[in-house]
Amino acid sequence: MEESYLVVKVRKKYESQESEIKLPLWLSERDKKAIITAIKKDTPILISGKQGPTGKSYLKNMLTRQGAKVFEEWKCQKIVLNEIIISELL
């Protein structure tokens, strides 16, 4: 089965040359734009979603092969800080 891709030219932060990245056509326009922006800014990408075959690992592997910093949420340790601690820091 041949996969169809959108090929986008991006210039990463602090790099002088543009490079091409491939994105799967099945991504939403919002997600494509978010990925392109993250790659340009050299910002890590965190992929999450419901358990099951939704394309998370496929997208992670595809973007990683192209030089993006990508992680799947289930492989990360999430720390949530909701308590205000300003008084303890003074």
Secondary structure, 3 states (H helix, E strand, C coil): CCCCEEEEEECCCCCCCCEEEEEECCCCHHHHHHHHHHHHHCCCEEECCCCCCCCHHHHHHHHHHCCCCEEEHHHCCCCCCCCCCHHHHC
